[in-house]
Amino acid sequence: MKEVELSSENVDPPDWLPDLSRIANRVYSALHRNAWDVGVLLCDETRITELNRTYRSTDGPTDVLTFSQNDDADVREDSGVLIAGDVAISLPTVQSNAEVFGVTFTEELLRVYVHALLHLAGFTHEGVDLSSDAATDHPMLGLQERLVAGIQKELNS
């Protein structure tokens, strides 16, 4: 199965929203995974704050949350394991972050989506300061940036 189910809550998805299924396929193909099922919720800061408070005990908005359905299985070890889960993305937070980082909204949306897809595949970045310049030295975050660059090239051609 290769499917992305998109929904939105309190936001309108942009007309130019990239093909999320194509991006997921690109990410999981790079990881040699052929079975995945992802639900994506595009939402506002109020909704992501509620999710963040409920599931991470953190009060405040974030750009993206990932909810794996893999029962902590290390799906990186076996390409036959189904990668399944849900992703919540706060579009207003992504927009704010894009402005702070000096990138386009599209690039930042792509970055957080790829980040979430890697988490669903079992990758983590525990103990890494994501705002550090050295963060891309981490295996997951370096892979994320290589995937983002490759996908951006595909989207722009």
Helices and strands as residue ranges (DSSP letters): E 2-9, H 20-30, E 36-43, H 45-56, E 64-68, G 75-77, E 83-90, H 91-101, H 105-120, G 133-137, H 139-156
